[in-house]
Amino acid sequence: MMNRSLPALALFAGLAFTFLPDPPTKTAGTTNWADYLGGPDRAHYSPLTQITPDNVQNLRVAWTYDAPDAGQMQCNPIIVDGVLYGVTAAVQAFALDAATGRELWRFDGEKLNAWHSTSRGVSYWQSADGNDRRILYTMGSHIYALDARTGKTVPTFGDNGRLDLHIGLGDTNKDKFIISNTPGAIYQNLIIMPVRVSEEAGAAPGYVRAFDVQTGRLAWTFRTIPHPGEAGYETWPKDAYKNPDIGGANCWAGMAVDSKRGIVFVPTGSASYDFYGGNRKGQNLYANCLLALDANSGKRLWHFQFFHHDIWDRDLPAPPTLLTIQQNGKPVDVVAQTTKSGYVYVFDRTTGRPIFPIKEIPVPKSDVPGETTWPTQPVPTLPAPFARQTLTVDQLNPYSVDKDSITTLFKQIDSRPFAPINRGAGTLLFPGCDGGAEWGGSAADGSGTLYVNANEMAWIFKLRDTPKADELAHLSPGQRVYTLNCQSCHGPERKGNPKSGYPSLVDIGQRRDRAYVSQIVSGGKGIMPGFTQLTADEKKALVDFLFGVEKQEVSAYATSATSRQPYQPYKVTGYNRFVDSQGMPAIAPPWGTLTAIDLNTGKHRWQVPLGDVKAISEKNGGTPTGTENYGGPAVTASGLLFIGATKDEQFRVFDTKTGKVLWQTTLPAAAYATPSIYEVGGKQYVVIACGGSKLGTKTGRQFVAFSL
């Protein structure tokens, strides 16, 4: 194994549209990575074999690209005919010469309004004759169509080059929060869009919609909260479809497309509100489902629901993976879906038949007033889970300085599998809200093996009563808005929970200006949704309160129109990782893993820790601890698996046969993204975005490409 540090390299980045050199010409020895995660099958797979287990130690930095802005980058760039297309931390789309990293163009669009977005990349479409080539990507609540050669908007698409993601959701949802972090799925002349909506009560519905790539016209809609007369309507209260407090059931993680069969596979998330379903009694189809839809019409072919009446925020976190396995000596085309809970479910693509039996097991009932949990939940018999499912006192972190206090807390909370979130000491969610599996997705190769990286982090949740009107009456207008909308994550004293990713808002005015904070309130940022339902007066009052300039006497805000508060009698007290006072996981390692699962048999081939905290592994005989990880793997026909994802800022190459690390290097910042693999001019490259920023890691701005 070779381990070396990456030298600091930089390339000049020209201003958008001011420098447009000719793009490289496609030549022999060009292999594309033309779709998000490598192809419409989302298999993260490259047929290239130039880099092998025997020569991987000779990898060197081929080029780097310094983006014009810094911060977390989740982008999996695509490469088409020698041009790399990607997105920066501030959601500026760009094109590079894929052999040199030289910038060809950059589109900054609504840059000042894009702080709330993170983007996993772009979609590419071209006409049958190849003359019309487009990049489609989202910024804020709009899809943009760009000329792939110049980066300029295509005026014939939508409204002068862009269209609003609210289209097709109805007038009652036209002002609700909606964005897309994940590239749309291309099928023929359609782009089928994943969307992110709020997870609070009052969220927009997560309908699946397809748009014409050339015109932007809405082609079809599949309603994930069914209307009367539609299958699944009976799994909700009678008027749920028109209840403004009920929404979600959206696909935010991305989709896979079986182009031959014309099927789009759509994984959906939970209905809102995520943690309490008293106003949505029932099974709640098609939340938490894998939907197989006719890509031409949106007609449902089959579905499977992974969590009935979800009250644990168990969204399906990644696109499904399409691959072929062997069953009884015959090839079977399957779709595999990983979950936050640490299971993978495998289905026949055409029929939806489970490849391995799935059992409905009884689960605990909720004692929260008004809540009616579903009595059973589905669990596959194979494959075995790729993340731990239960915890005992013996599995708490032996290296923690707070061993006694975390043991006491663990004994107080409800740690049963599928335990409903309670209003008492709290409920342990393990695996936690970020998995198990997460948005990076899983890779597959021709052997029928699935490679999935996972988090092993426990979270603690508890419900509290939403403050009543009389409890809010003594508060200033801004403090009322804060209490109802912000306190559950940032706390009553605005101190936040930095260990779980929620920043302190104390003295925010000393770090940010009003314009920035106002934009975050409206548009959100990262995991925080935008509060589009607030009136202008309420937003101003909130910012005044946060900046400490709100007058305490009765003001115009108190008597002006206020936003309608959705029905939400309970809210969680926050998204709290189970960590000690130093931010170290309260459970014993491993804290992150990489697993190879043979889907022909349902058996694990190998599992290894992914990532390392040296201060702990040095006490543990050198065994890597694993770390939380975000971003997925990419595999090659030569038997290599490339992955960043970890907070230790390493880029690793594993042998797919054994799970052994063959090579690793230190990146300029942690790479919370999935690498892309391609060939230009007969040379194979691997490129990854290094934005850092998450999990307390330093901020970066580079895309780094490696070759032999």
N, C-alpha and C positions, 0 to 999 in steps of 0.2 A: 504493500500500500504506500502511495506517495502522498505527502502532505506538504503543501507549500502555500505561501501567502501571495495574494494577487497584487501586482504592482498597480499603482494609481496611474491610469491612463485616461486621457480625455480627448474628445474631438470637438471641433467647432460646430455649433448648432446655429444654422442661419435662421433668420426670421421667416415667418410664414409667408409664402408666396413671393418672397423677394429673391429667392435663389432656386431656380428650377432646372437643374441639369438634366440631361437626357437619362432616363432610367436604363438600367442594364438590359441587354438583349438576351432573350432566352437562347441557351446553347445546349449542345449535348452535355450530359452530366449534370442536369438540373432536376432535382427532386423537390417537389413542393411540400409545404405544410399549410395547405390552402384553406383550412377550416379550423375553427376553434377546437382545441384539444386534438388536432391532427386530422380530423375528418368528421363527417356527419355521424359516424358510429361512436364518436367520443371515446375512442379506444386508446388515445395517447400513444399511438404506435407508428414507428417508422420502419420501412423495409431496408433502410441503409445498413451497410455492413463494413464500411471503411474503418470505423473505430471499433476495435475488438477487445476482448479481455487481455489479449497479449500485448497490445500497443497503447492501451488507454492511459498508461502512465506517462505517455509522451504528449498528452494534451497541453496546449498552451493558449494564452489569450490571443485571439485573432484580431479582435477590435472591441472597442467600447463606445457607447453613445451616451453623452451627458445630456439628459433631458433638461428643458428650460426651467422645470420646477421640480421640487423634491417632495417626498412623502411616500406613503404606502402605495405600491403598485402591484396589482393582482393580475396584470396583463399577461396573457398567453399570446404572443404575437403570431401572425400568420405570415407565410412567405409564398409568394406567387411569382414565378418566372423571374427570380432573382431580385425581387423587391420585398422588403419586410415592412409590414404595416402593424402599427401598435398604438398605444395610448399612454400618455404620461399620467403622473399622479393627479394633476389638475384637469384631467380628461381632455387633453389636446391630442387629436389624432395626428399621426405623422407617417411618413414613408421614408425608408432608408435603402440605400444600396446594400443588399444582404451580404455581399462579399467584403465590404469595407466599413460599413456603419455610417457612410456619408449621407447626410440628410438631403432628401429630394424635395420634400414639401412638409408643411405643418399647418394644420387647421386649428385655430383656437376658439372659434365660435363664441359661445357664451362664457368665456373663461372666468369672468368675475362672478358668475352665478353657479359655478360648478364645484364649489368647495365640498358640497355634501355628497358628491358621487365618488365611488371608486369604480373602475372599469376593468373587466377581465378581457377586453379586446374588441375586435371588430369582425364584421361578416363581409365576405367577398362574393360578388355575383358578376357574371358576364353573359352577354347575349350569345346566341348560337353562333354568330359569325365572328365573335370576339371583338367587335368594334366598340361595343358599349361595355365598359368595365366600371364597376361601382364598389365603393366601400360604404357600408351601412353601419352606423354606430349611434349610440345614444349619449346625450348630454342633458342632464336634468330630465324634464318630462317630454323631450322631443327625440325622434329618430331623424338623423341626418343622412342624406344620400350625397356622397362625394364622388367626383370623377377620380378614379384610381390613379390616373396619370398626373393630375395637377393638384388634387386636393380641394378643388373648388366645388361648391354646391351644385347639384344638378337641378336647374330651375323647374323642370317639368315634374319633379317628384313632390307630391304634397303641396304645401304652401311655400313656393319658391325654395324648394330644397329640403324642407323638413316637414314633419307631421307630428301632431300632438298625441301622446299616448293615452289621453283621456277619450279619444274617439271610440265610440261604440259602448261606452260605459253608462250613458244616460246623463241627463241634466243634473240629477241629484248628486252625481259624483264628479262633476266637471272641475271642482276646486279642491278635490281631495289629493293627498300626497300620492304620487306615483312616479317611479323612475325605473330604469333597468340597468343593472350592473353587469349583465351577462349578454354576450352576443346572441342575436336572433338566429334561429335555425333556417337555413335556406333549403327550399324544396322547389325545384323548377323556377317559376317566376314569382314565388311567394317567399316572404320572410315571416316566420311564426315567432312571436315575441314573448320572451319571459319578462315578467315585471315584478318589481318590488313595491309593496304597499305598506301602510302602517300596520302594526300588530296590535294596536290598541282598539278598543271599541270605537265604532264609527269609521273603520277603514273602508277604502274602496273595495269593490269585489274584484277578485283575481281572474276575471274571464280570460280564456286563451283566445287570442286573435291573430289572424293572418292578414297580411297586407300585400298588395301588389308591389313588387320591387320596382317596377318602372314608373307607376303613377302615384303610389301611396294609397290607393283606394283600399278600403276595408273589404276583404274577400269573404271571410267567414268568422264566426264567433262561436265558441263553445262555452256555455255558462256553467261554471264550477259550483255555483249555488243555483240549483235548478228552479225554473218557473213551473207553474201549474201545467200538467200534461207532459212534463219531461221526466224521464227516468231519474230516480234519486230524489224527486220532490218530497216523497213520503218520509225521507230520513231527516227532515227538518220540521220545525213548527210551521204551521200553515202559511203564515205571512212572512217567513224569514227572508224570502227573496226581495221583499220591498221594505224590510226593516233597515233604516239607515244606520243602526247600531251594529249590524252584522255585516262582515265583509271578509276579506282575505281569501283563503283557499286558492292562492296564486302560485304560479310557478316562477320562482326567482332564480333557481339554480341552473337553468338551462335544459335543453332538450336534445334528444338523439333522433336521427332520421334513418329509417330503412328506405333508401332511395329506390331500390328494386321493387319493393312491395308497396311503396307509397304510404308508409305508416310513420307518424311522428309520435314519439314516446315522451310523455309530459309528466314529470314528477311535481306534485303540488305540496303546498304547505298547509299549516293549520288555519282554521277559521279564527276570526278575531271575535272576542278577545282571546288571546292564546291560553290564558291560565284560569279562566272561569267561563263555563258554558251554560249558565243557568237560563239564558235567554235563547239558547239554541239546542234545546234538548233533542236527542236523537243521535243517530250514527254519523250524520253530517257528510254525506257524499256530495261533492267529490274532493273534499279536503283530505290531505295526507294520502293521496292516491298516486299510483302510476296509471296514467291514462294512455291507452293506445287509440289514437285518432286517425281517421282517414285524412291524409295530408292535403288532399284536394278539396275536401268539403268540411272538415271538422267533425264529421260524424264519429260517435264513439263506437269502437269495435269491441273493446273489452277494458276492464279496469281491475285493479286490486287495491284495497285500502289497508295501509300498514298500521294505522292507529285510528280506532273508532272513537269519535267524540274526543278529540285531542285536548288535553288540558295541561300538557307538558312542553309545549313549543317544539314538538317533534316534526318540524318540517322535513321533507325529503331534501337533503342538503347538497346534492350533486346531480349532474346529468347521469342518466343510466348509461351503461356500456353495452354495446352490441358486439357479440362474438359468436363463434361456432364451437360447439363441444361435441364429444362423441358419447352416444348413448346406445347401448346394445349393438355396438359395432357400426352405427350409422351416424352421420353428421346431423346435428340439430342446431338450427339458428336460434339463439336465445338472447334475452335482454336481462342484464344483471343490475339490480338497484341496491346500492349501499345506503345505510341509514345512520342517523346520529346515535342510535341505540347500540350500534356495533354489530349488526347482523347484515348479511347480504342475502337477498331473495332473488331467485332465478326462475324465469318464465320462458315458455315457448313463445316466440315473437308473434306468431300468427294467431294462436288460440288463447294465450294467456294461461295455459296449463302450468302449474308449478312443477318444476323439474324434480324438486325434493319436497316431501310432505310438509305441510304447514299446519300447526295445531292451534286451535283457539284455547287459551288457558285462562282460568278465572283470575281476576285481579281485585284488589281491595276497593271498597266503596268509599266515597267521599262523605265527610260529615259536615261539609260547608253548607250552610242553609241555601237552598235553591238549586244546588248542584246535583245532577244525576249522572254519575259516571256509567260508561258502558261496562257490562259485567265481564266481558272477555276481551283479550287482545291476541293477535296472531303472532306466533313465533315459529320460525322454520326449524325443522329437525336437523337439517344440514344446509349449508356448511355451519360448523361451530362458530360462535361469535368471534370476531377479530379484536374485540376489546372486552375487558373484564365486565361482568354483569353485577357482581355483588361485592360488598366490602365488609370486613370484620375488624374488630379492634386490632387484631394481629397484623392487619395490612395497612395500618397507619404509618406515617413516615418516621422511621427510627432515627433520622438525622435532624429532626426538627428541634429547635430550641424551646418549642412550646408543646412538647409531647403530652404533658399532663392536661393542659387546657384543651387541646384538640381532641384528646380522648374523652374528656368530660362532655364536650359539645357533641361529639359523635354519639355518645350514649343517650343524649337527650332528643336527638332528631329522629325522624322516621326514615329508616334506610331500606325499607322493603322495596323490592322491584315493583314498579308501577304504583307506588304509593301516591295517592292524590296529594297535591300541595295543601297544607293545612294552615290554620290561623294560630297555631301554637308555637312550639319550639322550632318548627321548620321541617322541610322534607329534603332529603338528599336525592339529587338527580345525578345518576351515574350509569353510563357516561353522561357528560354534561351537555349544556346547550350547544356547544361547538363540537359535539361528537366525542367518541366514535369518529365516523367519517365526517368530512367537511367539504366545502365547495370545490376543493382542488380536484376531486374526482379520482377514479381508479383507472389503471391501465390494463390492457390485455394484449396477449400475443397469440401467435398461431397455435400454441400448444393447448389452448383452452384454460390458461392460467390467468387469474385476476390478481393484480397487485394493488393493494390499498394501504395508504398510510392513515394512522388514526391518532386521536388525542386520548389520553387517559387522565382526564381532569374531572373531579367531582364538583358539583355546584350545590348551593343551598338556597332554597326558596321558601318563602312564607307569604301568606296573604294577610292584608290588613284591610279594614273597612275604609272605603272611600269617604273622605270628610263630608259631613252633611252641611246644608246651607247655614244652619245656626252656628256650626263650628268655624265657618269661614267668615262670618259676619264681621268679626272684629279685625280682620286682616285688611291691609291695604289692597287696592286692586291688583297691583303687580304681584304681591305675595300670594294672593288668591290664585292667580294664574300659575305661579310657580308651584304651589302646593298641589294643585290638581294635575299638572302636566309634567313637572320636572322632578318633584321630590322623590319619587320612587327609585330613581337612578342616582340622583345627585345628593340625596339626603336632606333632612330638615335644616341642617346648618350649612348646606351648599358645599360640604367638604368632599363630596363625591366618593368614589371607591377606586382609586387608581390601580390597585392590584387586580381589579376585575375589568379595567379598561374604561372606567367612568371618571373623567377629570374633575378636579375641584373647580368650583366657580367662585370661590372666595377671591376677592380683589381681581376679578376678571378684567375690570376696566384698566388695570395697570399692564395687562398683557395684550389686550385686543381693543380695537376701536368699536364704536357703536354700529357702524355699517357692517362689520364682519359678524358681530353677534346677532344682529337683526337678520342677516342672511341665513345664519345657521338655524335660528328659530323658524324661519319660513321654509327652508329647504332641507334641513337636517344635515348630518355629517356622519359618515361611517355607519355604525349600527344605530345611530339615532335618526328617527324619521323626522320629516318636517311637520310642523304644526300648522298646516294650511287652514284649519278650521277656525283659528283665532282671528278676531277682528283686528283692524289696524290699531285701534285704541288699546286692545289687550296686549298686542305685541309691544307697543310703545311702553305701556305700564310695566311689562315684564322686564324689558331692557332697563328702564329707569330703576326698578327694584334691584337688578343685578349690579348696576353701576352705583348704587347707593345714593341716587339723586331723587328718588321718588318722595314727593311730599306726603306727609302722613295724614294731613287733614282730608276731608271729603273733597274729591276732585271730580273733574268732568268724566273721568273714566268710570266712576262709581255709578253714574246715572246714564251713561251712554249704552247703546246696544251691546249686548255681550253674546258670545257664541253659545249655541245650544250644547249642553254637556251630554254626551252619549250615556246610555244606561250601562253603568259599570260599578256595581256595588262593592267590589273588591279589586284591589290591585296588589301586585307583588311588591315587597319592600325593596326590591332591587335584584339585579343579576349578580350574585355573589359567588365567586369561586371559593372552594373550600381550601383556604390557604392559611399559613401561620402568619405571625406578625412581621416576618421578613419577606412575605410574598411567596414562600416556597410551598409547593403542593402539600396538603396535609396527608396525602396517601403515599404509600411507598412506591418507588419506581417499579416498572418503567412508566414514564409520563408521556411517552410517544412511541409508536411502533410502526413497523412496516411488515406486512404479511403477504405471502404468496399463497393463493388458494386455488387448488385444482378443481375447477368446476365440472370436470368430467366425472369426478368421484365425490365431490363435496368435502374433500379432506384438505387440511392445511399442509403445504409443502414445507414452509419454514416461516418463522416469525423472529424479527430482530428488533432491538431498540433503535429508534430513529432520533438522532441528536444526542447531545451530552452536556451535562453540567459538570465540568471538570472538578470543581470543589467537592462534589459528592462522589463521583466515580473514583476519585483517588482514595477515598475512604472505603471503597467497596471492591477493592481488588482490581480496579481498572475497568469493571463492567460498565458500559455506557448506561446512563440513566434514561435516555430518551428525553425529549422536550415537547411541549406543545408545538404543533406544526400546522401551517396553513399554506396551501398550494399542493399540487399533485405530482406524480411521477410521470416520466416518459420512457418508453422501452423501445429497443431496436431489435431487428432480426438477428443481430450478432450476439444477442444474449446479455445486453447491458441495460441497466435501469438508472436513469439520471434523475436526481431529486435535490432541491434546495429545501424550502419550507420551514426549516428549523430556526429557532431563535439564537442558536450558536453561530450563525452566519456562515455555515459550511455548505459547500456544494459537493455532493457525494455521488459516486458511481458504484452500483452494486452488481454483482454477478447474479443474473436471474435464476440460475440453477441452484445456487447455494445460499444466497443472502449475504455473502461476504463482501465487505467494502474493498473495492479494488483501487480506488483513487479518491482523493478529496482535496479541496482547496478552500482557502478563506476568501470570501467575497467582500466587496467594499461595503455592503450592508446586507442584512438578512434578506433572503429572496422568498417572500411570501407570494409565490407565483408558480405556475407550471412551466417547465422549459419546452422549447420547440426545437425540432431536429429537422435539418434540411440539407440540400446539396446545391452548390453553385459552382460552375466551372470545374466539375469533377472533384470538388473538395467538400467533405461533410463538416457541418457546423452544428453546435448546440448553443442556444442563446437563452438567457434568463434575465428577468427584470429584478433589480435589486433596490427596493425602495425602503426596506426596514420600517421603522416607526412603530410597529405593533409590538406588544409584549415588552415594552420598555427598551427596545433596541434602537440604535442610532438611526437617523434618517439618511436615506440615500436617494440617488437620482439616475443611476446608470443601468443601461442594458449591456450585458457582457456576453460576448460570443467566444466560444472555444473551438479549436480545431487542432489537428495533429501538426 
